[in-house]
Amino acid sequence: MKIIILGAGQVGGTLAEHLASEANDITVVDTDGDRLRDLGDRLDIRTVQGKGSFPTVLRQAGADDADMLVAVTNSDEVNMIACQVAYTLFHTPTRIARVREAAYLTREALFDNEAIPVDVLISPEQVVTNYIKRLIEYPGALQVIDFADGKAQLVGVKAYYGGPLVGQQLKQIRQHMPKVDTRVAAIFRRDRAIMPQGDTVIEADDEVFFIAAKADIRAVMSEMRRVENEYKRVVIAGGGHIGERLAEAIESRYQVKIIEMNPARCRYLSENLESTIVLQGSSSDRDLLVEENIKDADIFLALTNDDEANIMSSLLAKRLGARKVMTLINNPAYVDLIQGGEIDIAISPQLATIGSLLTHVRRGDIESVHSLRRGAAEAIEAIAHGDARSSKVVGKAIKDISLPPGTTIGAIIRDEQVLIAHDVTVIESGDHVILFLMDKKHIRDVERLFQVGLTFF
């Protein structure tokens, strides 16, 4: 696939890295020559320096025969105009734009071929807000992913000493929970991925990813670790787009406080949020945190745009007694360094956004794509189509499907029913199939599995 990526920042660079490793023809456009040189030295891609919304620059990048344009520059306006130019002058089939400003996003009529021709809108702030909201709903989870509109969920937890299944083989899950069907999809042990088998023994400190119907998630979590009390008191450091959207989403269920430095932004937040308490000050002000009883907070969320400020305020909050701390980290190099020590969960907005973008880049009928454990593996929701003659998966039992190496099927969602995958489970047309890939170089093979042959038509 020939793809033009506008923007060589964190999201554009990470996307180029993902796609270049999958044998796509990638061209990255940016005004910053240094960034482009850095990407070009590391990856097998073309680079073009210039403004992505200029027709001459897009033509130089190969827009005449490109299959897709992905506009992820820091400017909403450049992204939208680039899609307009690609549609009008070059008839680019698929156009994806990152749009951050809520004032645009609330006007759905703006984005169609008669107005601004954007096929897919990606709002990083909304993606990250939803991601954090799910983590708050499941205390103790490291990652929570929805499939088929939330009917099934994939949850990552850290196995603790004393958990009922720690030191036990995976096949004993059924004996522990005879009424709950679940499947362990992936295990990460000291940064090494392990393909789960029936005789695999769960060790303390393993990161275990399992899939189950939404109603069964808490029961399975309790097998891996001590059950944690629900969160009640939430403190958010940073009243920017993510902090505001998160407070708005959770304030009806939790006691929420926001700490924001900017007085004008504080006034705006206090006028637009219902029950959230807005505090003007620095989240790394020890006296302010003590005064606001940070020791009673169930969760402290550092969501400013400054990685260092987020890390320092999180460490301070934890030291002062906050039960859990989550930290937004824009620099991916920091994420593995800090998670799991004083900071419970590090959230990478790039990786959360990349999943949304990859969903629309994959071939075959791919419904969603999610990075597991900060890009170490992928979870894919694909839809099976066709019949036994035209499809490589429909009408076959899972044990008879030739899956690529390191790939497993975790669950099947059929209408309202969640079926945990077993060897004899037969896939039907219309099923949503949840797959896990330990090695992303086999993604093309998975896509081909779910492409329908010509006999279907």
C-alpha positions, 0 to 999 in steps of 0.5 A: 500500500502506498501511504503518505504521512504528513507530520514526522512528530511522535505519532507520525514517526511511530506510525511510519515505523509500524507501517514500514516494517510491514512492507508498505511504500511510505513517504513522510512529509514535514517542514522539519528537515532534522526530524525527516533525516532522523526518520530516513536514517532509521527506516526504509521510507521516502521523506519530503520537506515542505508543508503538507497542505501545499499541492506541489509538496503532495505531488512531490510525495507521490499523491498522484497514485497514493492509496492513503493520506494520513495527516497527523501534523500539529495543526488541525487546519493543515490536516483538514486542508491537506485532505481537501487538496488530496481529494480535489486534485489527486482523488486519493481514495482514503484520507485520515486526519488528526483533529484535536479541537473540540470546536471542529469535532462537534460539527459532524456535518463538516466532515463529508465529501461535500464539505471537508472530505475526511474519511476518518477523524482521529482525536488523540485527546478522546482516545486517551480519555477513553483509555484512562476512563477504562483503567479507572473502572477496573482498579488494578488493571494495566490495560483495558481494551474493548472489543465488539462495542464492549461485549468482550474485553481484554485486560492486562494485570500484574500477577501478585504473590498470593493470587490464587493462580500464581504458581499454578498452570493455566489449565487450572483456571477452569477448575478455579472458575468453573462458571467463567470462560476466559483465555490468557492471550499473552504473558510478558515475563521480564520483558519477554513474551511467552506464548501461553500453553495449558502447562504454562505456570504463572509467576509473580510479577508476570504481566498477564493479558486475558480476554473474557466477556465484560461481565466476567472480567472482575472475577478473572482479575481476582484470580491473578491478584488481590481484589482492589477496592473501587476508586472514589476520590480522583485528583487530576493534575492538568486541566487541558483537553484530556483533563477536562474531558476526563473530569466531564466523563467521570464526575457523576460517579467519582469525587473529582478535583483538578489542579490547574496552573493557569487562572483563566483556564481554572475559571473556564473549567469551573464554569463548564464542569458540573461537580468537579472541584477546580484548584488553582496552583502547581501539582508539584506544590507539596503544601497544596497536595497536603492541604487537599488531603492527597493521602486520601486520594484513590488515584492521582492522574498527571495529565499535563503536556510536560513529561518531567512535570508529570513524573515529578508530581506523580512521585510526590503524590505517591510519596505523600500517600496517594493510593495509585498514580497514573502518568501521561508520558509523551516520550516513549523512551520514558515509559518503560523506565518509570512504569512499575516502580513508584508510578503504577501506570505510564500512559503513552498517548502515541501508542493509544492513538496509533491503534486507532490509525492502524485500524484503518490501514489494515487490509481485510475487514479489520474492525480494530487494532490495539497495541499490547504492552506499549507496542510489544504485541498486537490485538486485532478484531477481524470480521469473518466473511464469505463461506467455506469456499471463498474464505480461509476461516469460515466453516473451519474449526480453530485447530484447522486454521493455518495461523501464522507463527506466534498468532492465537485466536482468543475469542469470537463474538457472535451477535450478542454472544462471547465465545472463548476460543477452543480448538473445536470452535467453528468460525461462522460468517459475520463473527468478530474474531479476536486475534493476538500477534506476538510478532507483528511481521505476520500482520499481512498474513493475518489480513490475508486470512480474512480477505474473501476470495473471488468466489464470494462475489 
